[in-house]
Amino acid sequence: MDIATVQNWVETMESGQGQIYPYVGTEMWWLVLAIVIWLVWHVVTGISETEEHEEVRNRAPGSNDHKSNITNW
């Protein structure tokens, strides 16, 4: 049983075979998309954590109240 469809790459490439995998040439767009998603995730996480810290700070405004703070995890 032969699973591979290409037996000799030299003959295949010389015969005018084009792309050997889908979406050739879009690698840069995928990289840009991944970086944008990564940056957006960091911004959203930072905003969420800032809101959470503000809530904790407003709940316990005393100078020693931070010692009795218990997170809601």
N, C-alpha and C positions, 0 to 999 in steps of 0.2 A: 504494500500500500504506500503510495507516494503522496505525501501531503503538500509538499512545496510545488508551486506552479512555475517557478523559475529554476532551471537546471544550470544555466550558465549565464552569469551576469554580463560578461563581456559581449556575448552575442545579443543579449536582450537590449543592452544600452545602445549598441551599434545599429540595431534594427529600427530605431526611432521610438522606442518605448518611452513614454513621457513620465508622468509622476508615478512614484512607487508607493506613496502613501497619500491619504486624503488631506486636503487643505494645505498643500505646499505653498509657502510664501506668506502664510498668515501667522507665523510664529511671533512676530513683533507685536501684532495686535493682541494676541493672547497674553503676552508678557505685560503690555500696557494695561489690559483689563485686570489682570491679577494684581498689579501694583495699585490700581485705583481701588479695587475691592479691599485690599489690605489697608490702605490709608483710611477709607471710609469706616472700616471696622474699628480702627484705632480711635478715630474721632468720636464715633458713637459710643464706644466703651468709655472713653474719657469723660464725655458729657454725662453718661449714666452714673459713673463713679463720683463725679463732682456733685451731682444732685443727692446721691446717697450720703456723701460726707456732710453736705449742708444740713440734711435732715438729722443726722446724728448730732451735729454740732448744735443745732437749734433745740434739740430735745434735752440736751444736758449742758446748759450754759455755765454752770459753776466751775470754779477752778479745780475742784477735786472730784467732780462728777464723772470725769472720764474713767476713773478707777472702777466705777460700777456699771459701765456701759457693756451691754451684752448684745452682740450682733444678732440679727434675725435670719441667720443662715439656715 
